[in-house]
Amino acid sequence: MTQRDSDPLSNPRRWYVADVGSDRIRFTAAGREALAVELARAGIDLRQLRTRRQALGALEVLSARSVDRLASFRGQHPLLDEILAPLFDDPTT
């Protein structure tokens, strides 16, 4: 068993239980611990997410917010700009 397998927070497969006959999901304690704070910062209540479609939409919002946050660091340091360039299709300097 790897460390990743033993730590439920680092394994997204342990964050929810899915009903195989429908789109319904339920977040586990590990999923709530891993996602609730970041989702709340984005104005999303994890307790309201009941389907995979809703959860994927919420994760897309988090992803976009993360990229926007990274973009806000551009121009602060040349090395950081070089690291971030592939994310934004910028030519490296």
PDB file of N, CA, C and O in Angstrom:
ATOM      1  N   MET A   1       0.854  -1.183   0.000  1.00  0.00           N
ATOM      2  CA  MET A   1       0.000   0.000   0.000  1.00  0.00           C
ATOM      3  C   MET A   1       0.896   1.241   0.000  1.00  0.00           C
ATOM      4  O   MET A   1       1.781   1.371   0.846  1.00  0.00           O
ATOM      5  N   THR A   2       0.670   2.128  -0.927  1.00  0.00           N
ATOM      6  CA  THR A   2       1.461   3.348  -1.001  1.00  0.00           C
ATOM      7  C   THR A   2       0.916   4.378  -0.023  1.00  0.00           C
ATOM      8  O   THR A   2      -0.188   4.238   0.502  1.00  0.00           O
ATOM      9  N   GLN A   3       1.711   5.414   0.209  1.00  0.00           N
ATOM     10  CA  GLN A   3       1.254   6.486   1.099  1.00  0.00           C
ATOM     11  C   GLN A   3      -0.006   7.132   0.533  1.00  0.00           C
ATOM     12  O   GLN A   3      -0.911   7.494   1.285  1.00  0.00           O
ATOM     13  N   ARG A   4      -0.069   7.276  -0.778  1.00  0.00           N
ATOM     14  CA  ARG A   4      -1.257   7.869  -1.406  1.00  0.00           C
ATOM     15  C   ARG A   4      -2.506   7.044  -1.090  1.00  0.00           C
ATOM     16  O   ARG A   4      -3.570   7.604  -0.823  1.00  0.00           O
ATOM     17  N   ASP A   5      -2.379   5.723  -1.119  1.00  0.00           N
ATOM     18  CA  ASP A   5      -3.517   4.857  -0.822  1.00  0.00           C
ATOM     19  C   ASP A   5      -3.933   4.947   0.634  1.00  0.00           C
ATOM     20  O   ASP A   5      -5.115   4.821   0.951  1.00  0.00           O
ATOM     21  N   SER A   6      -2.975   5.165   1.522  1.00  0.00           N
ATOM     22  CA  SER A   6      -3.286   5.189   2.946  1.00  0.00           C
ATOM     23  C   SER A   6      -3.839   6.538   3.403  1.00  0.00           C
ATOM     24  O   SER A   6      -4.422   6.624   4.484  1.00  0.00           O
ATOM     25  N   ASP A   7      -3.671   7.576   2.615  1.00  0.00           N
ATOM     26  CA  ASP A   7      -4.173   8.904   2.977  1.00  0.00           C
ATOM     27  C   ASP A   7      -5.409   9.216   2.137  1.00  0.00           C
ATOM     28  O   ASP A   7      -5.287   9.542   0.956  1.00  0.00           O
ATOM     29  N   PRO A   8      -6.607   9.119   2.741  1.00  0.00           N
ATOM     30  CA  PRO A   8      -7.825   9.340   1.956  1.00  0.00           C
ATOM     31  C   PRO A   8      -7.938  10.737   1.368  1.00  0.00           C
ATOM     32  O   PRO A   8      -8.635  10.921   0.370  1.00  0.00           O
ATOM     33  N   LEU A   9      -7.275  11.726   1.954  1.00  0.00           N
ATOM     34  CA  LEU A   9      -7.359  13.087   1.413  1.00  0.00           C
ATOM     35  C   LEU A   9      -6.613  13.217   0.097  1.00  0.00           C
ATOM     36  O   LEU A   9      -6.951  14.070  -0.723  1.00  0.00           O
ATOM     37  N   SER A  10      -5.603  12.382  -0.116  1.00  0.00           N
ATOM     38  CA  SER A  10      -4.821  12.489  -1.348  1.00  0.00           C
ATOM     39  C   SER A  10      -5.365  11.585  -2.456  1.00  0.00           C
ATOM     40  O   SER A  10      -4.804  11.546  -3.551  1.00  0.00           O
ATOM     41  N   ASN A  11      -6.439  10.866  -2.183  1.00  0.00           N
ATOM     42  CA  ASN A  11      -6.991   9.945  -3.166  1.00  0.00           C
ATOM     43  C   ASN A  11      -8.428  10.334  -3.509  1.00  0.00           C
ATOM     44  O   ASN A  11      -9.354   9.976  -2.782  1.00  0.00           O
ATOM     45  N   PRO A  12      -8.623  11.063  -4.607  1.00  0.00           N
ATOM     46  CA  PRO A  12      -9.972  11.518  -4.972  1.00  0.00           C
ATOM     47  C   PRO A  12     -10.998  10.396  -5.106  1.00  0.00           C
ATOM     48  O   PRO A  12     -12.195  10.645  -4.967  1.00  0.00           O
ATOM     49  N   ARG A  13     -10.562   9.183  -5.368  1.00  0.00           N
ATOM     50  CA  ARG A  13     -11.512   8.068  -5.468  1.00  0.00           C
ATOM     51  C   ARG A  13     -12.175   7.769  -4.127  1.00  0.00           C
ATOM     52  O   ARG A  13     -13.193   7.078  -4.083  1.00  0.00           O
ATOM     53  N   ARG A  14     -11.622   8.269  -3.060  1.00  0.00           N
ATOM     54  CA  ARG A  14     -12.210   8.066  -1.735  1.00  0.00           C
ATOM     55  C   ARG A  14     -13.030   9.268  -1.281  1.00  0.00           C
ATOM     56  O   ARG A  14     -13.488   9.299  -0.139  1.00  0.00           O
ATOM     57  N   TRP A  15     -13.222  10.242  -2.137  1.00  0.00           N
ATOM     58  CA  TRP A  15     -13.926  11.469  -1.757  1.00  0.00           C
ATOM     59  C   TRP A  15     -15.435  11.353  -1.876  1.00  0.00           C
ATOM     60  O   TRP A  15     -16.162  12.170  -1.311  1.00  0.00           O
ATOM     61  N   TYR A  16     -15.916  10.355  -2.598  1.00  0.00           N
ATOM     62  CA  TYR A  16     -17.363  10.238  -2.781  1.00  0.00           C
ATOM     63  C   TYR A  16     -17.756   8.782  -3.014  1.00  0.00           C
ATOM     64  O   TYR A  16     -16.929   7.936  -3.353  1.00  0.00           O
ATOM     65  N   VAL A  17     -19.022   8.526  -2.824  1.00  0.00           N
ATOM     66  CA  VAL A  17     -19.621   7.233  -3.141  1.00  0.00           C
ATOM     67  C   VAL A  17     -20.663   7.513  -4.215  1.00  0.00           C
ATOM     68  O   VAL A  17     -21.493   8.411  -4.069  1.00  0.00           O
ATOM     69  N   ALA A  18     -20.614   6.742  -5.290  1.00  0.00           N
ATOM     70  CA  ALA A  18     -21.530   6.958  -6.412  1.00  0.00           C
ATOM     71  C   ALA A  18     -22.570   5.850  -6.477  1.00  0.00           C
ATOM     72  O   ALA A  18     -22.281   4.684  -6.209  1.00  0.00           O
ATOM     73  N   ASP A  19     -23.768   6.237  -6.836  1.00  0.00           N
ATOM     74  CA  ASP A  19     -24.834   5.284  -7.129  1.00  0.00           C
ATOM     75  C   ASP A  19     -24.664   4.897  -8.593  1.00  0.00           C
ATOM     76  O   ASP A  19     -24.872   5.716  -9.488  1.00  0.00           O
ATOM     77  N   VAL A  20     -24.288   3.650  -8.830  1.00  0.00           N
ATOM     78  CA  VAL A  20     -23.980   3.233 -10.202  1.00  0.00           C
ATOM     79  C   VAL A  20     -25.195   3.257 -11.121  1.00  0.00           C
ATOM     80  O   VAL A  20     -25.042   3.286 -12.342  1.00  0.00           O
ATOM     81  N   GLY A  21     -26.381   3.246 -10.563  1.00  0.00           N
ATOM     82  CA  GLY A  21     -27.582   3.257 -11.382  1.00  0.00           C
ATOM     83  C   GLY A  21     -28.082   4.639 -11.740  1.00  0.00           C
ATOM     84  O   GLY A  21     -29.064   4.781 -12.468  1.00  0.00           O
ATOM     85  N   SER A  22     -27.406   5.665 -11.228  1.00  0.00           N
ATOM     86  CA  SER A  22     -27.840   7.038 -11.502  1.00  0.00           C
ATOM     87  C   SER A  22     -26.632   7.963 -11.482  1.00  0.00           C
ATOM     88  O   SER A  22     -25.487   7.515 -11.409  1.00  0.00           O
ATOM     89  N   ASP A  23     -26.902   9.234 -11.548  1.00  0.00           N
ATOM     90  CA  ASP A  23     -25.854  10.259 -11.506  1.00  0.00           C
ATOM     91  C   ASP A  23     -25.589  10.717 -10.067  1.00  0.00           C
ATOM     92  O   ASP A  23     -24.759  11.597  -9.843  1.00  0.00           O
ATOM     93  N   ARG A  24     -26.279  10.134  -9.107  1.00  0.00           N
ATOM     94  CA  ARG A  24     -26.215  10.589  -7.715  1.00  0.00           C
ATOM     95  C   ARG A  24     -24.886  10.213  -7.056  1.00  0.00           C
ATOM     96  O   ARG A  24     -24.331   9.141  -7.298  1.00  0.00           O
ATOM     97  N   ILE A  25     -24.395  11.126  -6.219  1.00  0.00           N
ATOM     98  CA  ILE A  25     -23.195  10.868  -5.425  1.00  0.00           C
ATOM     99  C   ILE A  25     -23.421  11.370  -4.004  1.00  0.00           C
ATOM    100  O   ILE A  25     -24.321  12.164  -3.733  1.00  0.00           O
ATOM    101  N   ARG A  26     -22.571  10.877  -3.110  1.00  0.00           N
ATOM    102  CA  ARG A  26     -22.545  11.356  -1.733  1.00  0.00           C
ATOM    103  C   ARG A  26     -21.083  11.505  -1.353  1.00  0.00           C
ATOM    104  O   ARG A  26     -20.289  10.588  -1.560  1.00  0.00           O
ATOM    105  N   PHE A  27     -20.725  12.652  -0.801  1.00  0.00           N
ATOM    106  CA  PHE A  27     -19.346  12.878  -0.408  1.00  0.00           C
ATOM    107  C   PHE A  27     -19.060  12.192   0.916  1.00  0.00           C
ATOM    108  O   PHE A  27     -19.884  12.204   1.831  1.00  0.00           O
ATOM    109  N   THR A  28     -17.880  11.594   1.003  1.00  0.00           N
ATOM    110  CA  THR A  28     -17.430  10.967   2.241  1.00  0.00           C
ATOM    111  C   THR A  28     -16.841  12.036   3.150  1.00  0.00           C
ATOM    112  O   THR A  28     -16.702  13.192   2.748  1.00  0.00           O
ATOM    113  N   ALA A  29     -16.498  11.653   4.368  1.00  0.00           N
ATOM    114  CA  ALA A  29     -15.848  12.591   5.287  1.00  0.00           C
ATOM    115  C   ALA A  29     -14.545  13.103   4.678  1.00  0.00           C
ATOM    116  O   ALA A  29     -14.227  14.286   4.798  1.00  0.00           O
ATOM    117  N   ALA A  30     -13.786  12.214   4.023  1.00  0.00           N
ATOM    118  CA  ALA A  30     -12.537  12.633   3.382  1.00  0.00           C
ATOM    119  C   ALA A  30     -12.809  13.631   2.263  1.00  0.00           C
ATOM    120  O   ALA A  30     -12.069  14.603   2.109  1.00  0.00           O
ATOM    121  N   GLY A  31     -13.853  13.404   1.487  1.00  0.00           N
ATOM    122  CA  GLY A  31     -14.211  14.330   0.412  1.00  0.00           C
ATOM    123  C   GLY A  31     -14.626  15.680   0.941  1.00  0.00           C
ATOM    124  O   GLY A  31     -14.237  16.718   0.406  1.00  0.00           O
ATOM    125  N   ARG A  32     -15.422  15.661   2.001  1.00  0.00           N
ATOM    126  CA  ARG A  32     -15.834  16.935   2.604  1.00  0.00           C
ATOM    127  C   ARG A  32     -14.621  17.682   3.142  1.00  0.00           C
ATOM    128  O   ARG A  32     -14.516  18.897   2.979  1.00  0.00           O
ATOM    129  N   GLU A  33     -13.702  16.958   3.784  1.00  0.00           N
ATOM    130  CA  GLU A  33     -12.507  17.606   4.324  1.00  0.00           C
ATOM    131  C   GLU A  33     -11.620  18.157   3.215  1.00  0.00           C
ATOM    132  O   GLU A  33     -11.047  19.238   3.354  1.00  0.00           O
ATOM    133  N   ALA A  34     -11.506  17.420   2.119  1.00  0.00           N
ATOM    134  CA  ALA A  34     -10.631  17.831   1.022  1.00  0.00           C
ATOM    135  C   ALA A  34     -11.190  18.996   0.214  1.00  0.00           C
ATOM    136  O   ALA A  34     -10.420  19.805  -0.304  1.00  0.00           O
ATOM    137  N   LEU A  35     -12.517  19.099   0.095  1.00  0.00           N
ATOM    138  CA  LEU A  35     -13.112  20.047  -0.846  1.00  0.00           C
ATOM    139  C   LEU A  35     -13.927  21.179  -0.244  1.00  0.00           C
ATOM    140  O   LEU A  35     -14.055  22.235  -0.862  1.00  0.00           O
ATOM    141  N   ALA A  36     -14.476  20.986   0.936  1.00  0.00           N
ATOM    142  CA  ALA A  36     -15.460  21.937   1.469  1.00  0.00           C
ATOM    143  C   ALA A  36     -14.938  23.368   1.563  1.00  0.00           C
ATOM    144  O   ALA A  36     -15.638  24.303   1.176  1.00  0.00           O
ATOM    145  N   VAL A  37     -13.736  23.552   2.064  1.00  0.00           N
ATOM    146  CA  VAL A  37     -13.216  24.911   2.270  1.00  0.00           C
ATOM    147  C   VAL A  37     -13.012  25.628   0.937  1.00  0.00           C
ATOM    148  O   VAL A  37     -13.433  26.773   0.773  1.00  0.00           O
ATOM    149  N   GLU A  38     -12.366  24.955  -0.013  1.00  0.00           N
ATOM    150  CA  GLU A  38     -12.125  25.595  -1.316  1.00  0.00           C
ATOM    151  C   GLU A  38     -13.434  25.877  -2.045  1.00  0.00           C
ATOM    152  O   GLU A  38     -13.588  26.928  -2.667  1.00  0.00           O
ATOM    153  N   LEU A  39     -14.365  24.948  -1.970  1.00  0.00           N
ATOM    154  CA  LEU A  39     -15.659  25.185  -2.609  1.00  0.00           C
ATOM    155  C   LEU A  39     -16.375  26.359  -1.955  1.00  0.00           C
ATOM    156  O   LEU A  39     -16.976  27.183  -2.644  1.00  0.00           O
ATOM    157  N   ALA A  40     -16.313  26.438  -0.636  1.00  0.00           N
ATOM    158  CA  ALA A  40     -16.965  27.548   0.075  1.00  0.00           C
ATOM    159  C   ALA A  40     -16.353  28.882  -0.337  1.00  0.00           C
ATOM    160  O   ALA A  40     -17.071  29.871  -0.484  1.00  0.00           O
ATOM    161  N   ARG A  41     -15.040  28.921  -0.523  1.00  0.00           N
ATOM    162  CA  ARG A  41     -14.389  30.161  -0.977  1.00  0.00           C
ATOM    163  C   ARG A  41     -14.908  30.592  -2.343  1.00  0.00           C
ATOM    164  O   ARG A  41     -14.913  31.778  -2.674  1.00  0.00           O
ATOM    165  N   ALA A  42     -15.344  29.612  -3.127  1.00  0.00           N
ATOM    166  CA  ALA A  42     -15.890  29.906  -4.457  1.00  0.00           C
ATOM    167  C   ALA A  42     -17.398  30.126  -4.405  1.00  0.00           C
ATOM    168  O   ALA A  42     -18.040  30.316  -5.438  1.00  0.00           O
ATOM    169  N   GLY A  43     -17.960  30.098  -3.198  1.00  0.00           N
ATOM    170  CA  GLY A  43     -19.392  30.324  -3.045  1.00  0.00           C
ATOM    171  C   GLY A  43     -20.246  29.091  -3.307  1.00  0.00           C
ATOM    172  O   GLY A  43     -21.442  29.204  -3.579  1.00  0.00           O
ATOM    173  N   ILE A  44     -19.635  27.922  -3.226  1.00  0.00           N
ATOM    174  CA  ILE A  44     -20.346  26.671  -3.493  1.00  0.00           C
ATOM    175  C   ILE A  44     -20.460  25.875  -2.196  1.00  0.00           C
ATOM    176  O   ILE A  44     -19.467  25.644  -1.506  1.00  0.00           O
ATOM    177  N   ASP A  45     -21.675  25.462  -1.879  1.00  0.00           N
ATOM    178  CA  ASP A  45     -21.926  24.661  -0.684  1.00  0.00           C
ATOM    179  C   ASP A  45     -21.856  23.185  -1.064  1.00  0.00           C
ATOM    180  O   ASP A  45     -22.714  22.679  -1.788  1.00  0.00           O
ATOM    181  N   LEU A  46     -20.848  22.513  -0.579  1.00  0.00           N
ATOM    182  CA  LEU A  46     -20.647  21.100  -0.884  1.00  0.00           C
ATOM    183  C   LEU A  46     -21.882  20.264  -0.541  1.00  0.00           C
ATOM    184  O   LEU A  46     -22.169  19.273  -1.212  1.00  0.00           O
ATOM    185  N   ARG A  47     -22.594  20.657   0.481  1.00  0.00           N
ATOM    186  CA  ARG A  47     -23.779  19.898   0.910  1.00  0.00           C
ATOM    187  C   ARG A  47     -24.893  19.935  -0.131  1.00  0.00           C
ATOM    188  O   ARG A  47     -25.804  19.108  -0.095  1.00  0.00           O
ATOM    189  N   GLN A  48     -24.825  20.889  -1.056  1.00  0.00           N
ATOM    190  CA  GLN A  48     -25.854  21.012  -2.094  1.00  0.00           C
ATOM    191  C   GLN A  48     -25.542  20.188  -3.347  1.00  0.00           C
ATOM    192  O   GLN A  48     -26.392  20.041  -4.224  1.00  0.00           O
ATOM    193  N   LEU A  49     -24.331  19.657  -3.425  1.00  0.00           N
ATOM    194  CA  LEU A  49     -23.933  18.879  -4.604  1.00  0.00           C
ATOM    195  C   LEU A  49     -24.434  17.448  -4.447  1.00  0.00           C
ATOM    196  O   LEU A  49     -24.013  16.729  -3.540  1.00  0.00           O
ATOM    197  N   ARG A  50     -25.332  17.042  -5.332  1.00  0.00           N
ATOM    198  CA  ARG A  50     -25.954  15.720  -5.217  1.00  0.00           C
ATOM    199  C   ARG A  50     -25.661  14.799  -6.406  1.00  0.00           C
ATOM    200  O   ARG A  50     -25.881  13.590  -6.327  1.00  0.00           O
ATOM    201  N   THR A  51     -25.167  15.370  -7.500  1.00  0.00           N
ATOM    202  CA  THR A  51     -24.930  14.555  -8.693  1.00  0.00           C
ATOM    203  C   THR A  51     -23.500  14.741  -9.184  1.00  0.00           C
ATOM    204  O   THR A  51     -22.825  15.710  -8.839  1.00  0.00           O
ATOM    205  N   ARG A  52     -23.059  13.790  -9.996  1.00  0.00           N
ATOM    206  CA  ARG A  52     -21.722  13.916 -10.594  1.00  0.00           C
ATOM    207  C   ARG A  52     -21.645  15.177 -11.446  1.00  0.00           C
ATOM    208  O   ARG A  52     -20.637  15.883 -11.435  1.00  0.00           O
ATOM    209  N   ARG A  53     -22.705  15.450 -12.175  1.00  0.00           N
ATOM    210  CA  ARG A  53     -22.718  16.632 -13.040  1.00  0.00           C
ATOM    211  C   ARG A  53     -22.516  17.903 -12.215  1.00  0.00           C
ATOM    212  O   ARG A  53     -21.738  18.775 -12.602  1.00  0.00           O
ATOM    213  N   GLN A  54     -23.208  18.014 -11.087  1.00  0.00           N
ATOM    214  CA  GLN A  54     -23.047  19.179 -10.211  1.00  0.00           C
ATOM    215  C   GLN A  54     -21.622  19.242  -9.656  1.00  0.00           C
ATOM    216  O   GLN A  54     -21.016  20.313  -9.608  1.00  0.00           O
ATOM    217  N   ALA A  55     -21.093  18.091  -9.240  1.00  0.00           N
ATOM    218  CA  ALA A  55     -19.740  18.055  -8.674  1.00  0.00           C
ATOM    219  C   ALA A  55     -18.706  18.452  -9.724  1.00  0.00           C
ATOM    220  O   ALA A  55     -17.788  19.217  -9.430  1.00  0.00           O
ATOM    221  N   LEU A  56     -18.846  17.940 -10.941  1.00  0.00           N
ATOM    222  CA  LEU A  56     -17.908  18.307 -12.006  1.00  0.00           C
ATOM    223  C   LEU A  56     -17.990  19.794 -12.321  1.00  0.00           C
ATOM    224  O   LEU A  56     -16.964  20.433 -12.559  1.00  0.00           O
ATOM    225  N   GLY A  57     -19.187  20.348 -12.327  1.00  0.00           N
ATOM    226  CA  GLY A  57     -19.341  21.788 -12.538  1.00  0.00           C
ATOM    227  C   GLY A  57     -18.646  22.586 -11.451  1.00  0.00           C
ATOM    228  O   GLY A  57     -17.995  23.592 -11.732  1.00  0.00           O
ATOM    229  N   ALA A  58     -18.782  22.139 -10.207  1.00  0.00           N
ATOM    230  CA  ALA A  58     -18.127  22.825  -9.089  1.00  0.00           C
ATOM    231  C   ALA A  58     -16.611  22.736  -9.213  1.00  0.00           C
ATOM    232  O   ALA A  58     -15.909  23.711  -8.946  1.00  0.00           O
ATOM    233  N   LEU A  59     -16.103  21.576  -9.614  1.00  0.00           N
ATOM    234  CA  LEU A  59     -14.657  21.422  -9.775  1.00  0.00           C
ATOM    235  C   LEU A  59     -14.130  22.254 -10.941  1.00  0.00           C
ATOM    236  O   LEU A  59     -12.994  22.726 -10.898  1.00  0.00           O
ATOM    237  N   GLU A  60     -14.937  22.436 -11.974  1.00  0.00           N
ATOM    238  CA  GLU A  60     -14.541  23.322 -13.078  1.00  0.00           C
ATOM    239  C   GLU A  60     -14.406  24.759 -12.589  1.00  0.00           C
ATOM    240  O   GLU A  60     -13.496  25.477 -13.002  1.00  0.00           O
ATOM    241  N   VAL A  61     -15.310  25.176 -11.713  1.00  0.00           N
ATOM    242  CA  VAL A  61     -15.222  26.520 -11.127  1.00  0.00           C
ATOM    243  C   VAL A  61     -13.929  26.643 -10.329  1.00  0.00           C
ATOM    244  O   VAL A  61     -13.220  27.642 -10.452  1.00  0.00           O
ATOM    245  N   LEU A  62     -13.615  25.635  -9.509  1.00  0.00           N
ATOM    246  CA  LEU A  62     -12.376  25.677  -8.724  1.00  0.00           C
ATOM    247  C   LEU A  62     -11.151  25.725  -9.625  1.00  0.00           C
ATOM    248  O   LEU A  62     -10.203  26.459  -9.348  1.00  0.00           O
ATOM    249  N   SER A  63     -11.167  24.954 -10.692  1.00  0.00           N
ATOM    250  CA  SER A  63     -10.046  24.943 -11.621  1.00  0.00           C
ATOM    251  C   SER A  63      -9.848  26.317 -12.259  1.00  0.00           C
ATOM    252  O   SER A  63      -8.724  26.814 -12.337  1.00  0.00           O
ATOM    253  N   ALA A  64     -10.926  26.919 -12.708  1.00  0.00           N
ATOM    254  CA  ALA A  64     -10.839  28.251 -13.322  1.00  0.00           C
ATOM    255  C   ALA A  64     -10.326  29.279 -12.320  1.00  0.00           C
ATOM    256  O   ALA A  64      -9.523  30.144 -12.669  1.00  0.00           O
ATOM    257  N   ARG A  65     -10.788  29.184 -11.080  1.00  0.00           N
ATOM    258  CA  ARG A  65     -10.315  30.111 -10.045  1.00  0.00           C
ATOM    259  C   ARG A  65      -8.821  29.925  -9.789  1.00  0.00           C
ATOM    260  O   ARG A  65      -8.105  30.903  -9.572  1.00  0.00           O
ATOM    261  N   SER A  66      -8.348  28.685  -9.814  1.00  0.00           N
ATOM    262  CA  SER A  66      -6.924  28.415  -9.600  1.00  0.00           C
ATOM    263  C   SER A  66      -6.081  29.003 -10.723  1.00  0.00           C
ATOM    264  O   SER A  66      -5.030  29.594 -10.475  1.00  0.00           O
ATOM    265  N   VAL A  67      -6.542  28.838 -11.950  1.00  0.00           N
ATOM    266  CA  VAL A  67      -5.807  29.396 -13.095  1.00  0.00           C
ATOM    267  C   VAL A  67      -5.800  30.921 -13.019  1.00  0.00           C
ATOM    268  O   VAL A  67      -4.777  31.550 -13.287  1.00  0.00           O
ATOM    269  N   ASP A  68      -6.925  31.511 -12.658  1.00  0.00           N
ATOM    270  CA  ASP A  68      -6.985  32.970 -12.510  1.00  0.00           C
ATOM    271  C   ASP A  68      -6.013  33.442 -11.431  1.00  0.00           C
ATOM    272  O   ASP A  68      -5.351  34.468 -11.585  1.00  0.00           O
ATOM    273  N   ARG A  69      -5.937  32.691 -10.352  1.00  0.00           N
ATOM    274  CA  ARG A  69      -5.019  33.067  -9.263  1.00  0.00           C
ATOM    275  C   ARG A  69      -3.568  32.979  -9.743  1.00  0.00           C
ATOM    276  O   ARG A  69      -2.767  33.871  -9.463  1.00  0.00           O
ATOM    277  N   LEU A  70      -3.235  31.916 -10.458  1.00  0.00           N
ATOM    278  CA  LEU A  70      -1.888  31.803 -11.010  1.00  0.00           C
ATOM    279  C   LEU A  70      -1.602  32.950 -11.970  1.00  0.00           C
ATOM    280  O   LEU A  70      -0.501  33.500 -11.969  1.00  0.00           O
ATOM    281  N   ALA A  71      -2.575  33.311 -12.781  1.00  0.00           N
ATOM    282  CA  ALA A  71      -2.392  34.408 -13.734  1.00  0.00           C
ATOM    283  C   ALA A  71      -2.097  35.714 -13.013  1.00  0.00           C
ATOM    284  O   ALA A  71      -1.387  36.569 -13.543  1.00  0.00           O
ATOM    285  N   SER A  72      -2.629  35.872 -11.825  1.00  0.00           N
ATOM    286  CA  SER A  72      -2.400  37.112 -11.077  1.00  0.00           C
ATOM    287  C   SER A  72      -0.947  37.262 -10.632  1.00  0.00           C
ATOM    288  O   SER A  72      -0.518  38.360 -10.279  1.00  0.00           O
ATOM    289  N   PHE A  73      -0.187  36.165 -10.648  1.00  0.00           N
ATOM    290  CA  PHE A  73       1.223  36.219 -10.241  1.00  0.00           C
ATOM    291  C   PHE A  73       2.155  36.536 -11.401  1.00  0.00           C
ATOM    292  O   PHE A  73       3.348  36.761 -11.200  1.00  0.00           O
ATOM    293  N   ARG A  74       1.609  36.554 -12.624  1.00  0.00           N
ATOM    294  CA  ARG A  74       2.454  36.821 -13.785  1.00  0.00           C
ATOM    295  C   ARG A  74       3.042  38.221 -13.696  1.00  0.00           C
ATOM    296  O   ARG A  74       2.395  39.164 -13.241  1.00  0.00           O
ATOM    297  N   GLY A  75       4.290  38.327 -14.146  1.00  0.00           N
ATOM    298  CA  GLY A  75       4.969  39.617 -14.153  1.00  0.00           C
ATOM    299  C   GLY A  75       5.656  39.962 -12.844  1.00  0.00           C
ATOM    300  O   GLY A  75       6.287  41.014 -12.741  1.00  0.00           O
ATOM    301  N   GLN A  76       5.548  39.103 -11.846  1.00  0.00           N
ATOM    302  CA  GLN A  76       6.157  39.396 -10.551  1.00  0.00           C
ATOM    303  C   GLN A  76       7.606  38.937 -10.464  1.00  0.00           C
ATOM    304  O   GLN A  76       8.384  39.477  -9.677  1.00  0.00           O
ATOM    305  N   HIS A  77       7.973  37.937 -11.275  1.00  0.00           N
ATOM    306  CA  HIS A  77       9.349  37.448 -11.259  1.00  0.00           C
ATOM    307  C   HIS A  77       9.598  36.689 -12.561  1.00  0.00           C
ATOM    308  O   HIS A  77       8.756  35.899 -12.986  1.00  0.00           O
ATOM    309  N   PRO A  78      10.755  36.924 -13.201  1.00  0.00           N
ATOM    310  CA  PRO A  78      11.022  36.275 -14.489  1.00  0.00           C
ATOM    311  C   PRO A  78      10.987  34.742 -14.422  1.00  0.00           C
ATOM    312  O   PRO A  78      10.489  34.098 -15.345  1.00  0.00           O
ATOM    313  N   LEU A  79      11.505  34.162 -13.353  1.00  0.00           N
ATOM    314  CA  LEU A  79      11.502  32.706 -13.237  1.00  0.00           C
ATOM    315  C   LEU A  79      10.070  32.179 -13.113  1.00  0.00           C
ATOM    316  O   LEU A  79       9.718  31.170 -13.724  1.00  0.00           O
ATOM    317  N   LEU A  80       9.269  32.854 -12.335  1.00  0.00           N
ATOM    318  CA  LEU A  80       7.867  32.465 -12.196  1.00  0.00           C
ATOM    319  C   LEU A  80       7.143  32.597 -13.538  1.00  0.00           C
ATOM    320  O   LEU A  80       6.329  31.745 -13.893  1.00  0.00           O
ATOM    321  N   ASP A  81       7.438  33.658 -14.276  1.00  0.00           N
ATOM    322  CA  ASP A  81       6.834  33.831 -15.604  1.00  0.00           C
ATOM    323  C   ASP A  81       7.208  32.674 -16.532  1.00  0.00           C
ATOM    324  O   ASP A  81       6.382  32.207 -17.316  1.00  0.00           O
ATOM    325  N   GLU A  82       8.453  32.218 -16.439  1.00  0.00           N
ATOM    326  CA  GLU A  82       8.898  31.105 -17.276  1.00  0.00           C
ATOM    327  C   GLU A  82       8.154  29.817 -16.908  1.00  0.00           C
ATOM    328  O   GLU A  82       7.794  29.030 -17.784  1.00  0.00           O
ATOM    329  N   ILE A  83       7.930  29.612 -15.626  1.00  0.00           N
ATOM    330  CA  ILE A  83       7.209  28.422 -15.168  1.00  0.00           C
ATOM    331  C   ILE A  83       5.743  28.475 -15.598  1.00  0.00           C
ATOM    332  O   ILE A  83       5.176  27.461 -16.004  1.00  0.00           O
ATOM    333  N   LEU A  84       5.138  29.648 -15.509  1.00  0.00           N
ATOM    334  CA  LEU A  84       3.716  29.793 -15.825  1.00  0.00           C
ATOM    335  C   LEU A  84       3.432  29.892 -17.322  1.00  0.00           C
ATOM    336  O   LEU A  84       2.297  29.675 -17.747  1.00  0.00           O
ATOM    337  N   ALA A  85       4.437  30.213 -18.122  1.00  0.00           N
ATOM    338  CA  ALA A  85       4.233  30.435 -19.560  1.00  0.00           C
ATOM    339  C   ALA A  85       3.470  29.306 -20.256  1.00  0.00           C
ATOM    340  O   ALA A  85       2.564  29.599 -21.037  1.00  0.00           O
ATOM    341  N   PRO A  86       3.790  28.033 -20.011  1.00  0.00           N
ATOM    342  CA  PRO A  86       3.045  26.972 -20.711  1.00  0.00           C
ATOM    343  C   PRO A  86       1.547  26.947 -20.382  1.00  0.00           C
ATOM    344  O   PRO A  86       0.740  26.501 -21.197  1.00  0.00           O
ATOM    345  N   LEU A  87       1.185  27.415 -19.214  1.00  0.00           N
ATOM    346  CA  LEU A  87      -0.235  27.446 -18.849  1.00  0.00           C
ATOM    347  C   LEU A  87      -1.011  28.484 -19.638  1.00  0.00           C
ATOM    348  O   LEU A  87      -2.218  28.355 -19.837  1.00  0.00           O
ATOM    349  N   PHE A  88      -0.315  29.503 -20.081  1.00  0.00           N
ATOM    350  CA  PHE A  88      -0.982  30.628 -20.729  1.00  0.00           C
ATOM    351  C   PHE A  88      -0.552  30.810 -22.178  1.00  0.00           C
ATOM    352  O   PHE A  88      -0.801  31.857 -22.775  1.00  0.00           O
ATOM    353  N   ASP A  89       0.089  29.803 -22.742  1.00  0.00           N
ATOM    354  CA  ASP A  89       0.553  29.850 -24.127  1.00  0.00           C
ATOM    355  C   ASP A  89       1.427  31.064 -24.405  1.00  0.00           C
ATOM    356  O   ASP A  89       1.414  31.615 -25.506  1.00  0.00           O
ATOM    357  N   ASP A  90       2.189  31.475 -23.389  1.00  0.00           N
ATOM    358  CA  ASP A  90       3.121  32.590 -23.556  1.00  0.00           C
ATOM    359  C   ASP A  90       4.460  32.040 -24.032  1.00  0.00           C
ATOM    360  O   ASP A  90       4.868  30.959 -23.607  1.00  0.00           O
ATOM    361  N   PRO A  91       5.143  32.765 -24.902  1.00  0.00           N
ATOM    362  CA  PRO A  91       6.503  32.346 -25.244  1.00  0.00           C
ATOM    363  C   PRO A  91       7.405  32.557 -24.032  1.00  0.00           C
ATOM    364  O   PRO A  91       7.297  33.568 -23.338  1.00  0.00           O
ATOM    365  N   THR A  92       8.288  31.606 -23.785  1.00  0.00           N
ATOM    366  CA  THR A  92       9.209  31.767 -22.658  1.00  0.00           C
ATOM    367  C   THR A  92      10.243  32.811 -23.005  1.00  0.00           C
ATOM    368  O   THR A  92      10.610  32.991 -24.166  1.00  0.00           O
ATOM    369  N   THR A  93      10.701  33.492 -21.983  1.00  0.00           N
ATOM    370  CA  THR A  93      11.692  34.547 -22.209  1.00  0.00           C
ATOM    371  C   THR A  93      13.076  34.036 -21.971  1.00  0.00           C
ATOM    372  O   THR A  93      14.043  34.785 -22.113  1.00  0.00           O
TER     373      THR A  93
END
